[in-house]
């Protein structure tokens, strides 16, 4: 029964998750943390962090992890297929009729509406993560520096690869962890 629920949940998310990885985070959290309780919020945040820093789309990485956690290899396979299948079908159909499809004014209007929805989904996920972030001075400082740096890059049109942001954030996070670990060991 849980395999069926897992597949249907992923199929539903795959069918309605417009906007890519960051837009899908809010849907994933709602489905797996709030609605189903399959993982808790802290574990979800860790999964998202790992999914962002590993190759591949966030949705597929998270789906694979949750499926594996719940039902091993079969769960991971069903979850991954479930989240990918709707996109595959939609893209296949669109590719068959792309030029005629894009000439329809109603379709273009719908895509503009979806763009607004994607902005909301990304902002919603960001605000939820920010609200639940532990408000330590270090976390607030890291958030502020990251936010200001990314905003400056956007405003001044600096072309910095996201790989550099991910690598830098990973090094800073690992450094902060090691420093805290040494401080705790020194207190003992």
Buried (B, 14 or more C-beta within 10 A) or exposed (E): EEBEEBBEBBBBBBBEBBBEBBBBBBBBBBBBBEEBEBBEBEBBBEBBBEBBBEEEBBBBBBBBBBBBBBBEEEBBBBBBBBBBBBBEEEEEEEEEEEEEEEEEEEEEEEEEEEEEEBEEBBEBBBEBBEEEEEEEEEEEEBBEEBEEBBEEEEEEEEEEEEEEBBEEBEEBEEEBEEEEEEEEEEEE
